[in-house]
């Protein structure tokens, strides 16, 4: 043995109360996911407990063998986690066929592949900075973000602990180990706070913003053998821990972002509970309650309960078409999750846990037996949906020459594969692979060119995705009139308006945009003139009307027209409460059910009209009659789905209606005729 670490070899008693802590964490996650749709702090408890347990294993291993058996450490994790994780994963994929709308199948399969590779958190980080995906409903695999971070931590922790153990052994002092872990905790916590303030959506899934939570548990594992508590102090710590832990979900406002400094609450609670139960002699009544056999049983299955509860919840939400399921349905979800966890633990997890520790190769082989078929299945499904079927089906008519659209009910001929790929039916300027738009985290001005790229006449399409979606129309005009179309787009950011509050990159982009426009000197700038609002429960701007003109829009129009550059403002399109394409697929005989009353999504009169007389070089354009008709805004017209999500028009619909859109544009402005001359 190594005398510096002897204490860890002798400190090896099983902590039943740890399972109780995990059980409470799991129940908090379930309750707040199902009924409150908010963060509970339960996952943070899992992270602390994982850090405590895994570091304890490494410390005991080093104390006994004077070295770390890293492969054996990882093999032990694989045999415990892989069987259940992949069984739940594959079962979820199969059930998704029956419960997930076809419009989300491609995205769902994509998440399956990343979850199988333990990279779901990184995918969600990318998804959150992708404006066109950030509003999508949760996938049935989204809970795998936490497992992915755990696996990434398990891969990382030996590389942190091993050199610190070696130095501590040479120095015959735990100081290097403690200081090394403490420094990483401080750096990670600082990063977590800063990144959560800057971009909470991505910080939530970032492994580096979470590693301090695991290492808080690691620090407890290191110093706990040296801590001696009186019974009264043990009671106080456990009481504070329980109060704080239950308060996180109940008291912390929804707009307080995790992780950041807010995560200190559940992390501290978990630390207090672990420390308070360390001594058999001084355990408080709370610690003894945590060893209740039912809590211990739930805690032993908490990992599997966590994995099962989320897809069941998502399936229920899709089946009942609401996130507000009520008490009875929520209770049914919990009972189903626990029942499936019992079955999975008994039939899948426990048999593989019996693999001997010295059979490292067998544990890894077990992991591959589950991993390879899962990834193969996911990649095959992904290839099938993304590559074997084109987004564009064969339509009966290529172009629409009618005077106006009208409400249609019969969508029986709607192509299934077209529906599954509708989220990719985007303008060339909006397709991710073309890199024509700055994402949420970028402030650089990015341009793409369309039409006659050799022309000296320039039309600039400037703003966010709601103006970028019109690129197919203006690209066609560019070919007809012989001008160069330059797109200057940024997701989640309009010309003069921040869609996401406190988006610093949007501020920087807007600070530089007028000077950039002046440098390229376009003949005209095309942008949005109004901003439509989300449905009432998810408003972009609280208490504002369904459609408004942001003050920032007017300021930018004034700045640009002062340069002598005309501005064409396109009235914004409406939002839908739920995915309109899925609605059409479900109601193919009555597609009109998916139309929204126009008075719910747009004002009776275009609110930009009051600014026309104030800005001589400002031109207002309204395409609403090709988006709404007969008092309704439909989701389907002439075999085509009109919306790629809840608020972006599809490329196929815009290309189809281009002749009529061109007529409407020329009726409202003769500006483009100048290029023909």
N, C-alpha and C positions, 0 to 999 in steps of 0.2 A: 504493500500500500504506500501511497504518498502521504506523508504526515500532514502536509498542508491541507489535504482534502479528506483526511480520515473521517471527519465528522459527517461527510455526505454518504459514506458507505454504511455508516451505522444508522443514519436517518432515513429509513426505508419503509416505514409503516404506511399501510394503505389508508388514504384519506377518503372515507365515505362521504364526508361533508362536501368534498369537491364535486362529487356527482350531484349533490343537492344544489350547489351553486349553478352548475351547468343546466340542471332541470329548470331552475327559476329563469335563467337566461333564455332558454328555449321557449318557455311559456310566455315570457314578455314579448319575444319576437312574434309568436303566433297571435297573441291578443292584439298587439298594436298594428300588425300587418293586416289582420282580418277586419277589425272594427274601426280602427282610427286612421289607417293609411299613413302612418308616420313612424319615425325612428324611435326605438324603445331603449337602445343601449344594450340590448341582449347580445348582439353580435360582438360588441366591444368586450363583454364579459367572456365570451368564447375565446377571443384573442388573448386576453390576459391569462386565462386558465391554460391555454395551449402553450404559451410562453413559459409558464411555471412548470408544467409537466414535462415538456421536452427538454428544457434546461436541466431539470432535475435528473432526467435520464442520463444526459451527457455528463453531469457532475459525478453521478454514482459510477458511471462507466470509467471515467478518468481516475477516480479514487481507487477503484479495484485493479485496473489494468495499466495505469500510468500512461494511457493513450486513449484516443477516441477511435472506436470502430465505426467509422462513418457509414460504410456500406450496410453494416448491420443495423445501424440507427435508421437509415432510410428504408431498408427492407422491412423493418418492423412497422413503419408507417404505411408502407404500400399494402401489406397484407391486412392491415386494420381498415384502411380507408377505400382502397380501390374497388373491391367487390361490390360493396353497397353503393358507392358513388356511381359506378357504371351501370349497375342494374337499374337504379332510379333514373339515370340519364336515358338509357335506351327505352325504358318503359314510358317515360315522358314523351319521347319522340313519337312513339307509336300512338299514344293517346292524343297527341297534338293533331294528328290527322283528323280526328273526330271533333275536336273542340276549338282549334285555332282557326280563325278565318283564313281562307286561301290567300287573301291579299298580304298576309304576314308569313306565309310559309317559307319564302326565300330567306327572310331575316331570321326566322326561327331556326332553320337548318344551319344557318351561318353561326348562330349562337351555340347550337349543339356542338359543332366542330370545335369552337374555341373553348367551350366548357370541357370537352373531352381532353383537350390539351392543357387544361388548367390555366387558361389565359383569358377567361371570361371577363375578369376585371379590366384587362387592357382593352378588350373589345368595347366594353361599356364606356371606358374613358374616351375612346375614339368616337363612339356613337354620340356621346354627350356634346362633343365639339362639332358634330355634323348636324347642322340646323335642320336638314331635311329628315333626319331620323330622330332627333331629340324629343319630338312630340309623340313618337310612336308609343303604343301601350306596352306594358311590361311583358317580356317573353316568359314562357314557363321554365326557362333555364337561368333566369336572372339571379336566383339565389346562389348559383355556383360562383359568383364573384367572391364570396367570402371564403369558400373552399379553395379557390385559386390563389388568393392571398395567403392562406394558411400553407398551402403546398410550397409557394414561393419562399415563405419564411423558413419552412423546414429545410429547404434546399440551401438557404443562406446561413442559418444559425451555426452550423459546424465551422464554417469559414470565419465567423466572427469569434466564436468561443475558443476554438483550438489554439490559435496563437496567444490569446490572452491567458489560457490555462498554462501554456508552456512558459510564458514569462513569469506568471505567478509562481509556478513550480520552481523556477530558477531563483527567484527572489525570496522564496519561502514566505510569501505574503499574498493575501487575497486582494491587496490594493490595486495592482494592475488590472485584474479581472473586473473589479467593481468600477474603477475609473473608466475602463474601456467601454463597458456597457453603458455607464452613465453618460458618457460623451455622445454615444450614438443615440441614446434616448433624447438628449437635449437637442441635437441637430435635427433628428426626425420630428420632434415636437415643434420646433421652430418652423421647420418646413411645412408641417401640417397646418399650423396657424396661418402662415402667410399664404399658402396655396388655397386654403379654404376661403379666405377673404377674397382672393383674386378670382378663383374659379371653383366654387364649391362642388359643382357637378362632377368635375374630373378628380378633384382632391379626394372625394369620397371613395373612389375605387383605386386610388394610387397606392401601390404597396409601400412606397417610402413615407407617405404621410400616415401610414398605419403601423409601421414597424416598431415605433415607440410603445405602442400598446402591448405588443407581444413581449417586448423587452422589459416592460414594467413587471410582467409576470416572471421574466428571467431574473430580474433583480431580487424579487421576493425569494425565488428559489436559492439564490446565492446567500442572502443574509438571514434567512429565516431560522436556520439552526442556531444562530447566535442570539435570537430574540427570546426573551423570557417574559411572559405576561402574567400579571395577577388576574384573578378571576374577574374582578371589577373592571379592569382595563379591557380584558377580553370581551366582556359584555358590552362595554361602551363602543368598541370598535365594530363588533358585529351589529349592534343596533344602528349605528350611523351608516354602516354599509348597506343594510336592508332599506333604511329610510331613503338614502340617496338613490339606490338602485331603482326603487319603485317610483321615485319622484321624477326620474328622467323623462319617462314617457308621459306622465301625468301633468307635470308642471312646465317642462321646457317647451317654449313656443315652437310652432311648426317652422317658423322662419329663422330659427337658430340653426345654422348649418353645421353638420358633422363632416369630418371629425374635429379638427381644430381644438380650441380650448374647451369646447363643450364636452368633448369626449373625456375630459378629465373626470367628469362626474361618474360615469359607469366604470371607468378604469379604476378610480380611487375606491369605489364601492367594492369591486372585485378584490382589490388588494387588501382592503380592510377585512373582508370575509375570510380570505385565505389565511391571513396572519392570525386572526382571532381564533381560528380552529386548529392551530398548530400544536397546542399542548393538550394532552389528554386530561391533565389535572385541572386546567383552567378553562375548559370549554364552557361557554355560556349556554343558556337555554336555547338561544337561536342556533348555535352550532349543532346542538343535539337535535333540534328540529330538522336541520339540513340533512341529518343522517336517517331520517324517516325512510323506511324501506320502499315506499312508493315513489318518493322523490329520487332516491338512489336508483331505482329501476328506470325512471324517466330520464335521469341524468345519463345513465349508461347508454340510452338510446337517443340522446339529444341530437347527436350528429345526424342520424337517420331521420328523426322527426323533422329536423330543420330542412333536410333535403326534400322530403315528401310534401310538407305543408304548402310550399310555394306553388308547384304546378297544380295541385288540387285547387288552391285559391284562384289561380288564373283561369282554370277550366270553368269553375263556378261563375266567375265574373263574365266570361265570354258567353256561357250558356244563358245566364239571366240578364246579360247585357247591362250590367251595372257593377260598380265597385262597392256599393252600399248593400250588403247582403243581409243585414239584420242578425239578431241573436241566434235564432234557430239554425239558419244555414251556416253561420260561423261555427257553431258548436258541432255541427255535422262534419265540417272540414277538419276540425281538431280531432274528432273521434276517428275519422278515416285515416288521417295522418298517423295517429298513434297506432292504429291497427296495422297499417302497412309497415310501420317501423318495427313492430313486434315480429311480423312475418319475415321481413328482410333481415333483421338481426339474428333471428333463430335459424333461418334456412341458408343465409348467405354469409353473414359476417362472422358468426361464431365458429363455424367449421374451419374457415381460413385462418382465424386467429390461433388455431392450435398448431400451425406450422412451427416447428422448433426454431429458436433464435439462431442456431448455428446453420440452419438451412437457408442461407441468404439467397442463393440462386433460385430456390423454390419460391421464395416470396416475390422476387422480381419476375419470375416466370408467371406467377399468378397475376401480377399487375399487367403484364403484356397480354395474357390470355383475355383479359377484359378490355384492355386499351385498344389493341389492334382491330378487333371486329367493330368496336364503337366508332373509331375514327374512319375506318373503311366505309361503314354504313353512312356516316355523315357526309363524307366527301363524295360518295356516289350519288346521294340524294341532292347534294349541292350542285354537282355537275349536271344532273338530270334536269333540274329546274332552271338553272342559269344558262345552260349551253345548248340543250337539245331542242329548245322551243324559243322562237323569236318573240320579242315583245309585240311586234306588229303582225296581227292576223290578216287574212285577206278580207278586205271589206268590199261590199258590193259597189260602193261609190267612192271615187278618189277625192273629189272636191265638192263642197257645198256651195251651190249658187242661188239658194233660196233667199227670200227677203228677211226671214227671221226663224229662229228655232221654235219648237213647240213641245209641249209635254207629251211624252210617250210612255206607254205601259209595257209593251211587248219587248222584252229583252231576252227572249228564249234562245236566240242564236248567239248569245254572248259566249265567246271563246274562253274555255276554262284556263288555259295557259296564259292568255292575255290578262286574266284576272290575277293570277298568282304573281305576275311580273309587273303589275301596274305601278308599283312604287318606283320602278326604273324608267317609266315612260316620261322622261324629262327632256327639256330642251338641251341642246348641245352645250350651251353655256352653263347649265346647272348640273350636268353629269360630273360626278366626283372625279372620274378618271381623266377628265379634260383639264382639271386644275384651272378653271376660269373664274373661280370665286374664292376670295379669302375666307377662311373658316372663322369660327367664333374667337379663336385664340390669336389670330393674326391681325396685325394692323397695316401690313404692307398693301400697297395698291397694286392689284393684279389685273391685267387686261388680256382679252382675247379679241381676235379680229375675224369678221365674217363678211360675206358678200364680196364686192369688188375690192380686194385688199390693195390694189394698185391705185385706186382712186384718191384724188386729193380732197374730195368731199367726204366729211366725216360726220356720222351720227353716233353720239355716245349714249349708250344705255347704262344708266348710273343708279345704283341703289342696292336693295336686297333681293331676295329670291322672288318677291312678288312683282318685281319689274323684270328680273332675269327670265322668268317663265315666258315672257313675250318675245324672246329672241327668235323663235321660228318665224313669226310674222315679219319682224323687221329684217331678218336675213333674206326672206323672200323679196321684200321691198328693195333691199340693197341690190339684189341681182336685177330686178326690174328697172330700177332708177339709176343704177350704176354708182352707188356710193359705198364707202367702207363703213361697216358697223363695228364699233369698238365697245365691248362690254367692260364695265368697271363695276364689279359686284363684290359684295361682302355679305356673308350669311349673318343672320340675326342683327342686321344693321341697315337702316335706310339712310337715304341722303338727308341728314339733318335730324335723325331720330334714332334713339337707342331702343331696340325692341326688348333687349335684356337689360334690366336696371343695373347701373354702375358697371357697364361694360367698357373698361378703359380702352380696349383695342378699337371699339367703335368710335370713341371720342377722338382718338389719335387719327383714325382713318378720316373722320369728318373734318378734323382740323387741317388736314393736308389736301382734301379733295378739290377744293375750289382752285388752289394754285396749280394742281395737276391738270385740271380741266383747262385752265388758262394756258398752260404750256402746250397742250395738244391742239387747242383752238378748234373745237368741233363746230360744225355749222349749226348744230342744235343738240341739246341735251334732253333725253327722254327719261322720265322717272315717274314715281307714283305721286298722285296729287292728294289722295286721302289715305287714311289708315283704318281698315276695318278691325273690329275687336273680336276676340274669342267669345265663345258662348259664355253666358253669365257666370257659371261656376268656375271658369278658368280664364278670367279676363286678363288681358295684357295690361290694361289701365283700369283700375278700380274706379267706379262711379262715373266714368266717361261714357258717352253714348255709344251705340253700336258702330258708328262711323264718325270720324272726326279728322280735322286737319291739324297736325302737330305744329306748334309754333316754329320748331326747328326747320320744318319743310319751307315755310315762308321765308325764313332768314336765308336759307341757301338759294332759293329762287331769286331773291333780291340780289344776293352777292353775284350770282352767275349772270343774270340779265344786266347788271351794272357793267359787266365786261362786254356787253353787246351781243351776248350769246342767248338766243331764244331757248325757252324751256317748254317742253311738251309734258304735261302731267296727266298720267292715266289713272282714272278712278280705280280704287282698289276693288278686289273681288271679295265675296263673303267667306265666312268660315262655317264649317259644319260641326255639329256636336259630336258625331261619331263618324267612322269611316264610311263615306257615301258609296264607294265601290263595293264594299262588302254588303252593304244594304241592298244594292242592286242585284248582287249575286243571290242573295236570299229571297228576293222578291222579283224574280225574273218575269213573272206574269203581271206584276203591278209595280213597275219601276217608279211610278209617280209617287209612291209612298216615301221615296227617298228624297224628294224635293223639299227644300225649306221655304217657308213663306218669306217673301222678299222683305216684308216689314220687320222681320226678326233679325235681318242681317245687314240691311242697308237703309239709309234714310230716304224718305220720299223724294227729296231734292238733293242734288249733288252739293255737298257743303263747301266745295272749293269755288263755287260760282261767285261768291262775294269778293274773291280776290282778283278776279279777272280784270276789272276796271282799274285796280291799283297797280297792276304790273303789265305794262303795254307789250312786253315781249313774252308773256306767259300765255300758253295755249292749253285749254282744257279739252281732254279727250275722254269719252265715256263709251265703253264697250258693253255696258250692262245688258243691253237688249240681246246680246249673244251669249250671255251667261244666265239670264233670268227671263222668264216669259210667263204671261198669264198670271202674274202675281206670285210665281214660284221660281225657285232656283234649282233646276234639276241636277241629277248626277249622271244622266245617261241620255245620249242622243245619237240616232242613226248608227247603231251598233257600237258606238264608242263610249267608253267611260270618260267622263269629263274631268275627273279629279284624281290625281296621283296619291293624294292623302286627304286630310280634312280641309286644306286651304290652298292647294296649288293645282292649276289647270294642267292637264296632260298635253304632251307634245302632239300626240295623234289627233286630239280634238282641235288644237289650234291650227295645225297644218290643214286639217279637213275644212275648217271654216275660214281659212285665209282670204279667199275671194270676197266674202261678205265683210270680213274685218277690214279689208283694204277699202272697200266702198265706204264703210262707216268712218274710217280715218280721213278719207279724202272729202267726205261731206262736212267734217268738222274742222279741217284745215287744208289749205292748198299748198302748204309749205313744201311737201315732197315733189310737187310739180316743178319746183325750181331746179331740181337735179336733172330732170329730163331735158331742160332747156340749156 
